[in-house]
Amino acid sequence: MITLPYLEPDTPFPAVQHALDDPDGLLAYGADLSPCRLLSAYSQGIFPWFSEGEPILWWSPSVRAIIPIDQFKCSKSLGKLIKKQRYTVTLNKDFRAVIQECASIPRLHRGNNGTITTSTATWITQDMIEAYIQLHELGLAHSVEVWDNDQLVGGLYGVAVGRVFCGESMFHHQPNTSKLALAHLVAHMQKHQCSFIDCQLPTEHLSSLGAQSIPRSSFITELRALNQTLDSEGYICSEYTHRWQPQPITL
């Protein structure tokens, strides 16, 4: 029988080393998806992942997948697509549309026994959508959009913690457009001296893009060192705000 800490709205997260081994990384349940809770979670290497009808589940896996910005792998097909300059890529132009598109396609699903499968049921519930939109409106969640004229054909979104981008989801409606969004995010982060993209769970696909697997303890150490999101008075740092201003992204 699994025993998990229950979080009231004002209960702090338990230390991540107390996360379960099976299923790997399950830390707690309950609380809410308020901006303060979400920022606290991502700042500690924790993220929500649950399906419709389940309580809010909080995770911090023992092994974390990251893409160091200087080790992103651009495939030949992606390189050819970039050279064609067919698409326009933007930052934070239409966050709502991106997260809604991500919610509409099949995703990885973690079963009760910890196995991960592809399912048509989305974990990006309506409550999640509204929570991340609110976080975006506060300047903490961000999107990259790929446009074919005025049609949104690819993109991604996530939460930035200091100089780390915690990726949540991506989508594509035309070949390689989600990878194109990622390549432009990498370029934008390089321009602003950011460090790595948190991909949460390792997969073969992510490995092909340059993702590495590191222990949770190493991930948390690096995340803390790079977390310059709020100033000493609790306001979002001006440098952070400047970094994520809506803008076109070019390579």
Buried (B, 14 or more C-beta within 10 A) or exposed (E): EEEBEEBEEEEEBBEBEEBBEEBBBBBBBBBBBEBEBBBBBBBBBBBBBBBEEEEBBBBBBBBBBBBBBEEBEBEEEBEEBBEEEEBBBBBBBBBBEBBBBBBEBEBBBBEEEEEEEEBEEBBBBEBBBEBBBBBBEEBBBBBBBBBBEEEBBBBBBBBBBBBBBBBBBBBBBBEBBBBBBBBBBBBBBEEEEBBBBBBBBBBEEBBEBBBBBBEBEEBBEBBEEBBEBBEEEEEBBEBBEEBBEEEEBEE
